[in-house]
Amino acid sequence: MKGIRLYIQLICCSVAIFALTGCASTRLTSQSDPALAGKRYHKILVQFDLMNLELRRDAEMTFQTKLAQYQVECIAAHQLLFPGKYYSDSEVINIIDSNQIDAVLIVSLSDAGVSSTYIPPTYQTQTNAWINGNYLSGSSTTRTYGGYNINKPWASFSAKLIDVDAKNVVWIASAQTKGNGYAKAKTLLRSMANKTADRLVQEQRVSRSGKLKSNESSSNEPTAYRNQTRLPNLRRVVPSVNEYTDKQILTSYRKKYSYLKKKSDDELIKFIETKYSKAKKQNDPVEVRY
């Protein structure tokens, strides 16, 4: 019986933690230019037009990581174009050409706000009574629930995919993102970024980067870092780490797991590669800190 009570308490605790987590959902409508509907893009530059640098970097990296799960190469604009510098049109074109980018995705914030819902108060009274000799005693406790506002953020976004060669907009989208009472700005942006990346893949506007040679495997292994990495098994199983170097990944492992700090690079690489040698491909990104 004690075990059952403990199990129920754990479930209730898990539900409470989940309820306090910020989350958001995005409804997205998109349309392609029928003239270029069959063209797919292999290397995307993504730019979120946001004044807040922290939010912009987080949104662009979320989009980049999501596309990496589909083995689509993506570059975050803040990594290629310094946000504090003005670039002429010719400079931007040269940078895009030199990096072999064939499409640019621009995401803009159209509107944002907060919807407020009032939770009316309710009252619960608990009364206790007991007899002590010839006397009747008692007490009561009243608890108040509600009586406050729940503020839920929302935001509207627009997105357009531009063909670098044709210099035309080939895909557009509008999105409405709503969060719960615990959602933050990053929550909304991440929801929108993930939804947009999924839709581009579903509508076959983007495809796996790299062209396979006749002597290469036609499997779903990522092409990035294939020839220069010492962590091929990790990169095969978790494509999202392909945006990081081997050194950054090793540093992340040492920071995250204290028992790995004293291992040499060779020992740590052997540990990681053994772990992922027989693992199946997964979509969950490995957290990399550097």
C-alpha positions as CSV (number, residue, x, y, z in Angstrom):
1,M,0.0,0.0,0.0
2,K,2.9,2.3,0.8
3,G,4.4,1.6,-2.6
4,I,1.2,2.5,-4.3
5,R,0.9,5.8,-2.5
6,L,4.5,6.6,-3.4
7,Y,3.8,5.8,-7.0
8,I,0.8,8.0,-7.1
9,Q,2.8,10.9,-5.5
10,L,5.5,10.5,-8.1
11,I,2.9,10.7,-10.9
12,C,1.3,13.8,-9.3
13,C,4.7,15.4,-9.0
14,S,5.5,14.7,-12.6
15,V,2.2,16.2,-13.8
16,A,2.8,19.3,-11.7
17,I,6.3,19.8,-13.1
18,F,4.9,19.4,-16.7
19,A,2.1,21.8,-16.0
20,L,4.7,24.5,-14.9
21,T,6.7,24.1,-18.1
22,G,6.5,26.8,-20.7
23,C,5.2,25.4,-24.0
24,A,3.8,26.8,-27.3
25,S,2.1,25.6,-30.4
26,T,2.3,27.1,-33.9
27,R,-0.3,27.1,-36.7
28,L,1.4,27.7,-40.0
29,T,-0.1,28.3,-43.5
30,S,2.3,28.2,-46.5
31,Q,2.3,28.4,-50.3
32,S,4.8,27.7,-53.0
33,D,5.3,29.5,-56.3
34,P,4.0,27.0,-58.8
35,A,6.7,28.0,-61.4
36,L,9.4,26.7,-59.1
37,A,7.5,24.2,-57.0
38,G,9.7,21.3,-58.0
39,K,13.0,22.9,-57.2
40,R,14.7,21.8,-54.0
41,Y,17.4,23.7,-52.0
42,H,20.4,22.1,-50.4
43,K,22.0,24.9,-48.4
44,I,19.9,27.5,-46.6
45,L,20.8,30.7,-44.9
46,V,18.2,31.6,-42.2
47,Q,17.7,35.0,-40.8
48,F,15.3,36.0,-38.1
49,D,14.7,39.8,-38.2
50,L,14.8,40.5,-34.5
51,M,16.4,43.5,-32.7
52,N,17.1,41.3,-29.6
53,L,20.4,39.5,-30.4
54,E,19.9,36.8,-27.8
55,L,16.5,35.9,-29.2
56,R,17.7,36.1,-32.8
57,R,20.7,33.8,-32.2
58,D,18.5,31.3,-30.3
59,A,15.8,31.2,-33.0
60,E,18.3,30.8,-35.9
61,M,20.2,28.1,-34.0
62,T,16.9,26.2,-33.3
63,F,16.1,26.3,-37.0
64,Q,19.6,25.2,-37.9
65,T,19.5,22.3,-35.5
66,K,16.1,21.2,-36.7
67,L,17.2,21.0,-40.3
68,A,20.3,19.2,-39.3
69,Q,18.1,16.4,-38.1
70,Y,16.9,16.0,-41.7
71,Q,20.5,16.3,-43.0
72,V,19.8,19.6,-44.6
73,E,22.7,22.1,-44.4
74,C,21.7,25.4,-42.9
75,I,23.7,28.5,-41.8
76,A,22.5,30.9,-39.2
77,A,22.8,34.5,-40.5
78,H,24.4,35.8,-37.4
79,Q,27.3,33.4,-37.9
80,L,28.0,34.6,-41.4
81,L,27.0,38.2,-41.3
82,F,28.0,40.3,-38.3
83,P,24.8,41.9,-36.9
84,G,26.6,45.1,-36.0
85,K,27.9,45.7,-39.6
86,Y,26.2,47.3,-42.6
87,Y,26.7,45.2,-45.8
88,S,26.0,46.5,-49.3
89,D,23.9,44.4,-51.6
90,S,27.0,43.4,-53.6
91,E,28.8,42.3,-50.4
92,V,25.9,40.1,-49.3
93,I,25.7,38.5,-52.8
94,N,29.5,37.8,-52.7
95,I,29.3,36.2,-49.3
96,I,26.3,34.1,-50.3
97,D,28.0,33.0,-53.5
98,S,31.3,32.1,-51.8
99,N,29.4,29.9,-49.3
100,Q,27.4,28.2,-52.1
101,I,24.1,29.1,-50.5
102,D,21.2,28.5,-52.9
103,A,18.3,29.9,-50.8
104,V,17.7,32.4,-48.1
105,L,14.9,32.2,-45.5
106,I,13.9,35.4,-43.8
107,V,11.5,35.3,-40.8
108,S,9.9,38.5,-39.5
109,L,7.8,39.2,-36.5
110,S,4.5,40.7,-37.6
111,D,2.8,41.2,-34.2
112,A,3.0,40.1,-30.6
113,G,1.0,40.4,-27.4
114,V,-0.4,38.8,-24.3
115,S,-3.9,37.4,-23.8
116,S,-5.1,37.7,-20.2
117,T,-7.6,35.3,-18.6
118,Y,-9.1,36.0,-15.1
119,I,-9.5,33.0,-12.9
120,P,-12.3,33.8,-10.4
121,P,-11.7,32.9,-6.8
122,T,-13.1,29.8,-5.2
123,Y,-13.1,29.0,-1.5
124,Q,-12.7,25.7,0.3
125,T,-13.4,25.4,4.1
126,Q,-12.2,22.4,6.2
127,T,-13.8,22.0,9.6
128,N,-12.6,19.8,12.4
129,A,-14.4,19.1,15.7
130,W,-13.6,17.0,18.8
131,I,-15.1,16.3,22.2
132,N,-13.0,16.7,25.4
133,G,-14.9,15.6,28.4
134,N,-18.1,17.7,28.5
135,Y,-16.7,20.2,26.0
136,L,-17.1,20.4,22.3
137,S,-14.2,22.1,20.5
138,G,-13.5,22.7,16.8
139,S,-11.6,24.7,14.2
140,S,-12.0,25.6,10.6
141,T,-9.6,26.6,7.8
142,T,-10.6,28.4,4.7
143,R,-8.3,28.3,1.6
144,T,-8.7,30.5,-1.4
145,Y,-8.0,29.4,-5.0
146,G,-7.9,31.6,-8.0
147,G,-8.5,35.3,-7.9
148,Y,-5.6,36.1,-10.4
149,N,-4.9,36.6,-14.1
150,I,-3.2,34.1,-16.4
151,N,-1.2,35.8,-19.1
152,K,-0.5,33.8,-22.2
153,P,1.9,35.3,-24.8
154,W,1.2,35.0,-28.6
155,A,3.0,36.2,-31.7
156,S,2.4,36.3,-35.5
157,F,5.3,35.6,-37.9
158,S,5.8,35.8,-41.6
159,A,8.5,33.9,-43.6
160,K,9.7,33.9,-47.2
161,L,12.2,31.7,-49.0
162,I,14.2,33.4,-51.7
163,D,15.9,31.6,-54.6
164,V,19.4,33.0,-54.8
165,D,19.8,32.3,-58.6
166,A,16.4,33.5,-59.7
167,K,16.3,36.2,-57.0
168,N,12.6,35.5,-56.5
169,V,10.5,34.5,-53.5
170,V,9.6,30.9,-54.1
171,W,7.8,30.1,-50.8
172,I,5.9,32.1,-48.2
173,A,4.3,31.3,-44.9
174,S,2.4,33.0,-42.1
175,A,2.3,31.6,-38.6
176,Q,0.4,32.2,-35.4
177,T,2.1,30.9,-32.2
178,K,0.5,30.7,-28.8
179,G,2.0,29.9,-25.5
180,N,0.7,28.8,-22.1
181,G,1.0,30.9,-18.9
182,Y,4.6,29.9,-18.4
183,A,5.9,30.4,-22.0
184,K,8.6,33.0,-22.7
185,A,9.6,34.7,-25.9
186,K,12.2,32.0,-26.6
187,T,9.4,29.4,-26.3
188,L,7.4,31.0,-29.0
189,L,10.4,31.5,-31.3
190,R,11.5,27.9,-31.0
191,S,8.0,26.6,-31.7
192,M,7.8,28.7,-34.8
193,A,11.3,27.8,-36.0
194,N,10.7,24.0,-35.6
195,K,7.3,24.2,-37.3
196,T,8.8,26.1,-40.3
197,A,11.7,23.7,-40.7
198,D,9.3,20.7,-40.6
199,R,7.0,22.3,-43.2
200,L,9.9,23.1,-45.6
201,V,10.9,19.4,-45.4
202,Q,7.3,18.1,-45.7
203,E,6.7,20.3,-48.8
204,Q,10.0,19.2,-50.3
205,R,11.4,22.7,-50.6
206,V,14.7,21.6,-49.0
207,S,16.5,18.3,-49.3
208,R,19.6,16.6,-47.9
209,S,22.8,18.5,-48.6
210,G,25.7,17.1,-50.6
211,K,25.8,15.0,-53.8
212,L,26.7,11.4,-53.5
213,K,29.5,10.1,-55.6
214,S,29.3,6.7,-57.3
215,N,31.6,5.1,-54.7
216,E,29.8,6.6,-51.7
217,S,27.1,5.0,-49.7
218,S,23.5,6.0,-50.5
219,S,22.4,5.5,-46.9
220,N,21.1,8.3,-44.7
221,E,24.4,9.0,-43.0
222,P,25.2,12.7,-42.8
223,T,27.8,13.9,-45.3
224,A,29.1,16.8,-43.1
225,Y,32.5,16.0,-41.5
226,R,32.5,12.5,-42.9
227,N,36.1,12.6,-44.0
228,Q,37.7,14.8,-41.3
229,T,36.0,13.7,-38.1
230,R,37.1,11.2,-35.5
231,L,33.5,10.8,-34.3
232,P,31.7,9.2,-37.3
233,N,29.5,7.0,-35.2
234,L,28.2,9.9,-33.1
235,R,27.6,12.0,-36.2
236,R,25.8,9.1,-37.9
237,V,23.4,8.5,-35.0
238,V,22.9,12.2,-34.0
239,P,23.1,14.4,-37.2
240,S,22.4,17.6,-35.1
241,V,26.0,17.6,-33.8
242,N,27.3,18.2,-37.3
243,E,27.3,21.9,-36.7
244,Y,30.0,21.5,-34.0
245,T,33.7,20.5,-34.3
246,D,35.1,17.4,-32.7
247,K,36.9,19.7,-30.2
248,Q,33.6,21.4,-29.2
249,I,31.9,18.1,-28.7
250,L,34.7,16.7,-26.5
251,T,34.7,19.9,-24.4
252,S,31.0,19.5,-23.9
253,Y,31.3,15.9,-22.7
254,R,34.0,16.9,-20.2
255,K,31.8,19.8,-18.9
256,K,28.7,17.6,-18.6
257,Y,30.2,14.5,-17.2
258,S,32.8,15.1,-14.4
259,Y,34.2,11.5,-14.6
260,L,35.3,12.2,-18.2
261,K,37.4,15.3,-17.4
262,K,40.7,13.4,-16.9
263,K,40.4,11.3,-20.0
264,S,42.6,12.2,-22.9
265,D,41.1,13.0,-26.3
266,D,41.9,9.5,-27.6
267,E,40.3,7.9,-24.6
268,L,37.2,10.1,-24.7
269,I,36.8,9.5,-28.5
270,K,37.0,5.8,-28.0
271,F,34.4,6.0,-25.2
272,I,31.9,8.0,-27.3
273,E,32.4,5.9,-30.5
274,T,31.9,2.7,-28.6
275,K,28.7,4.0,-27.1
276,Y,27.3,4.9,-30.5
277,S,28.8,2.1,-32.6
278,K,25.7,0.0,-32.7
279,A,23.1,2.7,-31.9
280,K,20.3,3.5,-34.3
281,K,19.8,6.9,-35.7
282,Q,17.9,9.2,-33.4
283,N,16.3,12.7,-33.8
284,D,17.0,14.0,-30.3
285,P,19.9,16.5,-30.5
286,V,22.9,16.1,-28.2
287,E,23.4,19.1,-26.0
288,V,26.8,20.7,-26.9
289,R,28.2,23.4,-24.8
290,Y,31.4,25.4,-25.7
